[in-house]
Amino acid sequence: MLSFSHLKRPQQGMGTCRVARPETYIKCLGTVDSHRLAAYRAYSSLVLAGLGCVLLLLLMLVAYGALGLAMLCSTGMTMAKKLHVAALMASGVALYASSYVPYHIMRVLNMEAR
């Protein structure tokens, strides 16, 4: 959830914004305010990126690897069906990685830029 802070003066270095009433300026703080940023940085980068992305990706790779190994040892499937299942599993991992890895990288970079 976003929180906002009403500023008493314009932000420094934000360009040439001129308004007659500076008390109307609002600064978006994101999910945490400035005095709690150090604690949130550790939580955001280590816990969310580590557990939310890396751990899930590793679990998915292990589970799909075990499934692929069991499928390769199976004698009841033709090679065409095995390749089809392998392509579906690889596309699932690629879709997860292409969706969530950039999100977590940008989240960590955004947190470091603050």
Short mmCIF file of the C-alpha atoms (twelve columns), coordinates in Angstrom:
data_MODEL
# 
_entry.id   MODEL 
# 
loop_
_atom_site.group_PDB 
_atom_site.id 
_atom_site.type_symbol 
_atom_site.label_atom_id 
_atom_site.label_alt_id 
_atom_site.label_comp_id 
_atom_site.label_asym_id 
_atom_site.label_seq_id 
_atom_site.Cartn_x 
_atom_site.Cartn_y 
_atom_site.Cartn_z 
_atom_site.pdbx_PDB_model_num 
ATOM 1   C CA . MET A 1   0.000  0.000   0.000   1 
ATOM 2   C CA . LEU A 2   1.296  3.437   -0.879  1 
ATOM 3   C CA . SER A 3   1.742  6.098   1.751   1 
ATOM 4   C CA . PHE A 4   1.986  9.805   1.078   1 
ATOM 5   C CA . SER A 5   3.612  12.694  2.844   1 
ATOM 6   C CA . HIS A 6   2.468  16.287  2.428   1 
ATOM 7   C CA . LEU A 7   5.562  18.387  1.929   1 
ATOM 8   C CA . LYS A 8   5.869  21.976  3.090   1 
ATOM 9   C CA . ARG A 9   8.159  22.926  0.217   1 
ATOM 10  C CA . PRO A 10  8.985  21.584  -3.247  1 
ATOM 11  C CA . GLN A 11  11.455 18.735  -3.476  1 
ATOM 12  C CA . GLN A 12  15.007 19.747  -4.292  1 
ATOM 13  C CA . GLY A 13  16.415 18.676  -7.652  1 
ATOM 14  C CA . MET A 14  13.040 17.662  -9.094  1 
ATOM 15  C CA . GLY A 15  13.020 20.176  -11.954 1 
ATOM 16  C CA . THR A 16  11.320 23.538  -12.276 1 
ATOM 17  C CA . CYS A 17  7.901  22.870  -10.821 1 
ATOM 18  C CA . ARG A 18  6.236  26.117  -9.729  1 
ATOM 19  C CA . VAL A 19  2.998  26.171  -7.851  1 
ATOM 20  C CA . ALA A 20  1.552  29.036  -5.834  1 
ATOM 21  C CA . ARG A 21  0.724  26.731  -2.903  1 
ATOM 22  C CA . PRO A 22  3.726  24.513  -2.030  1 
ATOM 23  C CA . GLU A 23  1.772  22.759  0.743   1 
ATOM 24  C CA . THR A 24  -0.066 20.878  -1.991  1 
ATOM 25  C CA . TYR A 25  3.039  18.949  -3.044  1 
ATOM 26  C CA . ILE A 26  2.791  15.229  -2.373  1 
ATOM 27  C CA . LYS A 27  5.736  12.861  -2.316  1 
ATOM 28  C CA . CYS A 28  5.017  9.178   -2.963  1 
ATOM 29  C CA . LEU A 29  6.936  7.133   -0.423  1 
ATOM 30  C CA . GLY A 30  6.210  3.716   -1.929  1 
ATOM 31  C CA . THR A 31  5.875  1.057   0.706   1 
ATOM 32  C CA . VAL A 32  8.089  2.539   3.409   1 
ATOM 33  C CA . ASP A 33  9.108  5.954   4.662   1 
ATOM 34  C CA . SER A 34  12.697 7.179   4.830   1 
ATOM 35  C CA . HIS A 35  13.505 6.420   8.480   1 
ATOM 36  C CA . ARG A 36  12.593 2.727   8.079   1 
ATOM 37  C CA . LEU A 37  14.315 2.278   4.723   1 
ATOM 38  C CA . ALA A 38  17.386 0.395   6.009   1 
ATOM 39  C CA . ALA A 39  15.333 -2.312  7.722   1 
ATOM 40  C CA . TYR A 40  12.967 -2.583  4.783   1 
ATOM 41  C CA . ARG A 41  15.875 -2.846  2.316   1 
ATOM 42  C CA . ALA A 42  17.103 -6.018  4.006   1 
ATOM 43  C CA . TYR A 43  13.593 -7.459  4.033   1 
ATOM 44  C CA . SER A 44  12.826 -6.435  0.464   1 
ATOM 45  C CA . SER A 45  16.040 -7.545  -1.188  1 
ATOM 46  C CA . LEU A 46  16.955 -10.597 0.853   1 
ATOM 47  C CA . VAL A 47  13.647 -12.081 1.912   1 
ATOM 48  C CA . LEU A 48  11.374 -11.159 -0.988  1 
ATOM 49  C CA . ALA A 49  13.892 -11.688 -3.766  1 
ATOM 50  C CA . GLY A 50  15.473 -14.720 -2.110  1 
ATOM 51  C CA . LEU A 51  12.341 -16.563 -1.090  1 
ATOM 52  C CA . GLY A 52  9.953  -15.137 -3.635  1 
ATOM 53  C CA . CYS A 53  12.094 -15.655 -6.691  1 
ATOM 54  C CA . VAL A 54  15.267 -17.662 -6.256  1 
ATOM 55  C CA . LEU A 55  13.923 -20.327 -3.917  1 
ATOM 56  C CA . LEU A 56  10.771 -20.861 -5.971  1 
ATOM 57  C CA . LEU A 57  12.777 -21.043 -9.187  1 
ATOM 58  C CA . LEU A 58  15.124 -23.636 -7.657  1 
ATOM 59  C CA . LEU A 59  12.198 -25.675 -6.341  1 
ATOM 60  C CA . MET A 60  10.580 -25.568 -9.752  1 
ATOM 61  C CA . LEU A 61  13.793 -26.679 -11.449 1 
ATOM 62  C CA . VAL A 62  14.247 -29.570 -8.993  1 
ATOM 63  C CA . ALA A 63  10.626 -30.703 -9.325  1 
ATOM 64  C CA . TYR A 64  10.609 -30.469 -13.108 1 
ATOM 65  C CA . GLY A 65  14.019 -32.144 -13.260 1 
ATOM 66  C CA . ALA A 66  12.741 -35.095 -11.217 1 
ATOM 67  C CA . LEU A 67  9.634  -35.259 -13.376 1 
ATOM 68  C CA . GLY A 68  11.744 -35.140 -16.534 1 
ATOM 69  C CA . LEU A 69  14.034 -37.887 -15.265 1 
ATOM 70  C CA . ALA A 70  11.064 -40.096 -14.416 1 
ATOM 71  C CA . MET A 71  9.575  -39.362 -17.819 1 
ATOM 72  C CA . LEU A 72  12.798 -40.269 -19.630 1 
ATOM 73  C CA . CYS A 73  12.976 -43.593 -17.798 1 
ATOM 74  C CA . SER A 74  9.344  -44.357 -18.636 1 
ATOM 75  C CA . THR A 75  8.809  -47.000 -21.314 1 
ATOM 76  C CA . GLY A 76  5.107  -46.301 -21.814 1 
ATOM 77  C CA . MET A 77  5.606  -43.015 -23.698 1 
ATOM 78  C CA . THR A 78  6.851  -42.463 -27.210 1 
ATOM 79  C CA . MET A 79  9.797  -40.171 -27.820 1 
ATOM 80  C CA . ALA A 80  7.522  -37.584 -29.454 1 
ATOM 81  C CA . LYS A 81  5.343  -37.393 -26.330 1 
ATOM 82  C CA . LYS A 82  8.428  -37.163 -24.126 1 
ATOM 83  C CA . LEU A 83  9.726  -34.245 -26.177 1 
ATOM 84  C CA . HIS A 84  6.323  -32.578 -26.013 1 
ATOM 85  C CA . VAL A 85  6.196  -32.848 -22.215 1 
ATOM 86  C CA . ALA A 86  9.808  -31.649 -21.943 1 
ATOM 87  C CA . ALA A 87  8.987  -28.611 -24.094 1 
ATOM 88  C CA . LEU A 88  5.978  -27.808 -21.887 1 
ATOM 89  C CA . MET A 89  8.084  -28.047 -18.718 1 
ATOM 90  C CA . ALA A 90  10.861 -25.902 -20.205 1 
ATOM 91  C CA . SER A 91  8.354  -23.273 -21.324 1 
ATOM 92  C CA . GLY A 92  6.872  -23.182 -17.812 1 
ATOM 93  C CA . VAL A 93  10.286 -22.525 -16.254 1 
ATOM 94  C CA . ALA A 94  11.152 -19.968 -18.943 1 
ATOM 95  C CA . LEU A 95  7.834  -18.177 -18.455 1 
ATOM 96  C CA . TYR A 96  8.323  -18.003 -14.682 1 
ATOM 97  C CA . ALA A 97  11.918 -16.804 -15.026 1 
ATOM 98  C CA . SER A 98  11.096 -14.182 -17.654 1 
ATOM 99  C CA . SER A 99  8.219  -12.865 -15.566 1 
ATOM 100 C CA . TYR A 100 9.511  -12.786 -12.007 1 
ATOM 101 C CA . VAL A 101 13.286 -12.388 -12.307 1 
ATOM 102 C CA . PRO A 102 13.076 -8.934  -13.964 1 
ATOM 103 C CA . TYR A 103 10.435 -7.873  -11.436 1 
ATOM 104 C CA . HIS A 104 12.650 -8.746  -8.480  1 
ATOM 105 C CA . ILE A 105 15.747 -7.227  -10.093 1 
ATOM 106 C CA . MET A 106 13.907 -3.941  -10.676 1 
ATOM 107 C CA . ARG A 107 12.520 -4.031  -7.133  1 
ATOM 108 C CA . VAL A 108 16.019 -4.386  -5.654  1 
ATOM 109 C CA . LEU A 109 17.425 -1.686  -7.962  1 
ATOM 110 C CA . ASN A 110 14.575 0.651   -7.039  1 
ATOM 111 C CA . MET A 111 15.240 0.061   -3.356  1 
ATOM 112 C CA . GLU A 112 18.969 0.770   -3.818  1 
ATOM 113 C CA . ALA A 113 18.205 3.982   -5.712  1 
ATOM 114 C CA . ARG A 114 16.218 5.378   -2.791  1 
# 
